[in-house]
């Protein structure tokens, strides 16, 4: 009996890993839809520098790093998530071969609500900081956003980034605090979740800085603060949704934010 239970638990975790990894890898693959030649043409380059040629081999090789990071994040979440009460209800229902609708329904309204609030926060942050940002950054960021296809926004932004930041980083932070300060006893305290939400949100903001430095090599303090604050705003919402409702609610919210941002760009905000 015990052996059967162990085998069932192991098979469940393997199926859960594969379901989440395949969902996240779809986001990684969606970067093949991005026209890297046009994207690189928007970046500032020193005078006399030759145009970098993007070959199919280079595009495929560029997928290796995010695929490795995705694998690590999914493994962390599968191994530690249930121990601290951070779950992916829909993926777990699929891994158990149960009906998905009952797992998804409780996450839809919170996900859309969080997405709307996050969209408002991101747009207001942009309008507030825009007068203080370098004009070349404003122009380039708008043009670069137009080059990012909707499937990439939804799959990578909505799914892969949530697996990396929430399922991986946030889960690890909660588990580490729980093991260090509570010695693994009972359930993690509320403060550990709040701290993990804040830290993972700041990490999400910091993770956008390399791309910003590529657009504006001499980034101002205002620009750096804008990027960190703007991305952290939504990270707080997504982290709360993950904690209280489940990973898929954060994914829904993230997808909606990208849709609203695309509409905002279309209307010239």
C-alpha positions as MATLAB code, in Angstrom:
seq = 'XXXXXXXXXXXXXXXXXXXXXXXXXXXXXXXXXXXXXXXXXXXXXXXXXXXXXXXXXXXXXXXXXXXXXXXXXXXXXXXXXXXXXXXXXXXXXXXXXXXXXXXXXXXXXXXXXXXXXXXXXXXXXXXXXXXXXXXXXXXXXXXXXXXXXXXXXXXXXXXXXXXXXXXXXXXXXXXXXXXXXXXXXXXXXXXXXXXXXXXXXXXXXXXXXXXXXXXXXXXXXXXXXXXXXXXXXXXXXXXXXXXXXXXXXXXXXXXXXXXXXXXXXXXXX';
ca = [
       0.000    0.000    0.000;
       2.761    2.439    0.979;
       4.688    1.607   -2.185;
       1.615    2.330   -4.298;
       1.142    5.684   -2.582;
       4.778    6.612   -3.195;
       4.520    5.620   -6.862;
       1.281    7.597   -7.259;
       2.851   10.703   -5.693;
       5.933   10.367   -7.881;
       3.902    9.907  -11.055;
       1.753   12.904  -10.114;
       4.801   15.133   -9.676;
       6.296   13.962  -12.964;
       3.043   14.691  -14.814;
       2.735   18.071  -13.081;
       6.297   18.959  -14.040;
       5.711   18.040  -17.689;
       2.415   19.950  -17.912;
       3.889   23.148  -16.482;
       7.186   22.803  -18.345;
       5.469   22.304  -21.703;
       3.224   25.328  -21.035;
       6.258   27.433  -20.160;
       8.317   26.118  -23.066;
       5.548   27.192  -25.450;
       6.321   30.705  -24.237;
      10.034   30.211  -24.821;
       9.354   28.922  -28.356;
       7.103   31.912  -29.037;
      10.253   34.070  -29.188;
      10.903   32.487  -32.572;
       8.043   34.685  -33.795;
       9.969   37.839  -32.874;
      11.773   39.499  -35.766;
      15.156   39.871  -34.068;
      16.649   41.715  -37.047;
      14.078   44.504  -36.753;
      14.346   44.456  -32.973;
      18.136   44.829  -33.012;
      17.842   47.603  -35.597;
      15.988   49.669  -32.979;
      18.872   49.479  -30.512;
      21.541   52.199  -30.458;
      24.870   51.079  -31.931;
      28.211   52.883  -32.215;
      28.932   54.555  -35.563;
      30.625   52.255  -38.050;
      29.403   49.080  -36.357;
      28.333   46.367  -38.785;
      24.749   45.151  -38.699;
      24.464   41.915  -36.753;
      23.026   39.099  -38.822;
      20.466   36.941  -37.036;
      20.592   33.402  -38.386;
      18.118   30.576  -37.592;
      20.859   28.860  -35.579;
      21.331   31.961  -33.408;
      17.578   32.202  -32.794;
      17.457   28.577  -31.674;
      20.547   28.944  -29.443;
      18.961   31.989  -27.796;
      16.252   29.694  -26.418;
      18.668   27.594  -24.352;
      19.077   29.939  -21.372;
      15.351   30.616  -20.799;
      14.617   26.896  -21.249;
      17.164   25.998  -18.545;
      15.823   28.661  -16.156;
      12.289   27.454  -16.828;
      13.255   23.861  -16.010;
      14.797   24.909  -12.685;
      11.803   27.081  -11.735;
       9.234   24.400  -12.557;
      11.218   21.800  -10.614;
      11.386   24.098   -7.574;
       7.646   24.718   -7.639;
       6.771   21.064   -8.063;
       9.106   20.024   -5.235;
       8.271   22.780   -2.733;
       4.940   24.376   -3.659;
       2.622   21.940   -1.901;
       4.782   22.069    1.241;
       4.057   25.779    1.718;
       0.551   25.850    0.245;
       1.375   27.495   -3.074;
      -0.491   25.663   -5.805;
      -1.303   25.489   -9.494;
      -4.872   24.146   -9.267;
      -5.556   23.697  -12.986;
      -2.233   22.024  -13.757;
      -2.608   19.828  -10.690;
      -6.116   18.815  -11.749;
      -4.732   17.925  -15.174;
      -1.953   15.884  -13.539;
      -4.593   13.989  -11.548;
      -6.656   13.568  -14.735;
      -9.592   15.425  -13.162;
     -11.994   17.910  -14.745;
     -10.307   21.283  -15.179;
     -13.377   23.541  -15.031;
     -13.863   23.262  -11.268;
     -10.210   24.203  -10.708;
     -10.286   27.093  -13.192;
     -13.580   28.795  -12.336;
     -12.514   30.178   -8.910;
      -9.506   31.845  -10.555;
     -11.147   33.602  -13.501;
     -12.769   36.592  -11.782;
      -9.813   37.268   -9.433;
      -7.478   36.942  -12.426;
      -9.429   39.448  -14.522;
      -9.819   41.807  -11.561;
      -6.100   41.664  -10.836;
      -5.336   42.150  -14.530;
      -7.496   45.271  -14.716;
      -5.973   46.730  -11.553;
      -2.497   45.882  -12.788;
      -3.205   47.464  -16.173;
      -4.399   50.665  -14.540;
      -1.322   50.742  -12.336;
       1.095   50.137  -15.229;
      -0.530   52.769  -17.465;
      -0.710   55.385  -14.689;
       2.917   54.689  -13.840;
       3.863   55.224  -17.507;
       1.935   58.495  -17.765;
       3.374   59.727  -14.463;
       6.998   58.997  -15.322;
       6.905   59.666  -19.069;
       7.744   63.419  -18.827;
      10.884   62.560  -16.823;
      12.150   59.785  -19.105;
      14.729   60.249  -21.892;
      12.866   61.005  -25.159;
      14.910   58.398  -27.072;
      13.858   55.735  -24.569;
      10.193   56.662  -24.931;
      10.365   56.424  -28.738;
      12.381   53.215  -28.816;
      10.321   51.443  -26.168;
       7.112   52.135  -28.100;
       8.631   50.872  -31.352;
      10.088   47.803  -29.675;
       6.762   46.987  -28.038;
       5.141   47.032  -31.457;
       7.592   44.335  -32.579;
       6.548   41.928  -29.832;
       3.836   39.615  -31.242;
       0.684   38.984  -29.226;
       1.361   35.211  -28.909;
       4.760   35.992  -27.356;
       3.191   38.472  -24.953;
       0.562   35.991  -23.833;
       2.646   32.817  -23.767;
       5.983   34.113  -22.496;
       4.707   37.052  -20.436;
       1.572   35.365  -19.178;
       2.830   31.835  -18.612;
       6.633   31.553  -18.688;
       7.329   34.638  -16.570;
       4.778   33.528  -13.980;
       6.419   30.109  -13.796;
       9.821   31.741  -13.346;
       8.915   34.472  -10.844;
       5.937   33.134   -8.944;
       6.112   29.341   -9.226;
       9.908   29.261   -8.940;
      11.320   32.297   -7.128;
       8.400   33.145   -4.841;
       7.891   29.521   -3.802;
      11.597   29.131   -3.024;
      11.636   32.326   -0.932;
       8.625   31.251    1.159;
      10.023   27.747    1.665;
      13.489   29.053    2.607;
      12.079   31.497    5.187;
       9.813   28.769    6.587;
      12.692   26.302    6.955;
      15.122   28.850    8.386;
      12.908   30.702   10.845;
      10.183   28.173   11.693;
      12.334   25.068   11.313;
       9.685   23.708    8.921;
       7.032   23.519   11.647;
       3.341   24.142   10.860;
       2.544   26.334    7.862;
       4.613   29.379    6.875;
       3.621   32.603    8.578;
       1.750   35.273    6.641;
       4.754   37.585    6.744;
       6.866   35.125    4.769;
       4.410   35.212    1.886;
       4.270   39.007    1.944;
       8.060   39.228    2.001;
       8.343   36.740   -0.876;
       5.784   38.700   -2.903;
       7.712   41.948   -2.443;
      11.133   40.423   -3.149;
       9.993   38.497   -6.240;
       8.272   41.652   -7.526;
      11.470   43.686   -7.174;
      13.421   40.888   -8.877;
      10.877   41.034  -11.705;
      11.530   44.765  -12.043;
      15.304   44.383  -11.869;
      15.132   41.675  -14.514;
      13.971   44.262  -17.064;
      16.975   46.554  -16.529;
      19.404   44.818  -18.953;
      16.948   45.371  -21.794;
      16.466   48.987  -20.704;
      20.230   49.566  -20.696;
      20.341   48.154  -24.229;
      17.761   50.752  -25.323;
      19.241   53.626  -23.306;
      22.911   52.925  -22.412;
      23.102   56.033  -20.229;
      19.950   55.375  -18.244;
      18.882   58.073  -15.820;
      17.854   57.489  -12.211;
      14.265   58.313  -13.181;
      14.334   55.655  -15.883;
      15.709   52.989  -13.550;
      13.110   53.816  -10.887;
      10.335   53.795  -13.501;
      11.266   50.310  -14.696;
      11.584   48.831  -11.205;
       8.442   50.485   -9.813;
       6.336   49.857  -12.917;
       7.090   46.155  -13.056;
       6.900   45.734   -9.290;
       3.356   47.125   -9.227;
       2.033   44.206  -11.199;
       4.353   41.772   -9.433;
       2.640   42.575   -6.124;
      -0.762   41.833   -7.635;
       0.376   38.628   -9.334;
       2.090   37.431   -6.164;
      -1.038   38.013   -4.114;
      -3.169   36.128   -6.645;
      -0.739   33.204   -6.648;
      -0.808   33.082   -2.856;
      -4.550   33.351   -2.399;
      -6.060   31.825   -5.551;
      -3.453   29.853   -7.451;
      -0.886   30.210  -10.202;
      -3.395   30.329  -13.047;
      -5.103   33.428  -11.656;
      -1.750   35.241  -11.819;
      -1.317   33.988  -15.396;
      -4.751   35.299  -16.396;
      -3.957   38.693  -14.867;
      -0.565   38.852  -16.599;
      -2.079   38.036  -19.987;
      -4.747   40.706  -19.546;
      -2.125   43.324  -18.675;
      -0.297   42.586  -21.930;
      -3.519   42.875  -23.926;
      -4.358   46.221  -22.322;
      -0.793   47.480  -22.840;
      -0.982   46.561  -26.522;
      -4.264   48.472  -26.807;
      -2.699   51.450  -25.024;
       0.197   51.468  -27.511;
      -2.290   51.291  -30.404;
      -4.112   54.363  -29.075;
      -0.850   56.247  -28.570;
      -0.727   56.410  -24.770;
];
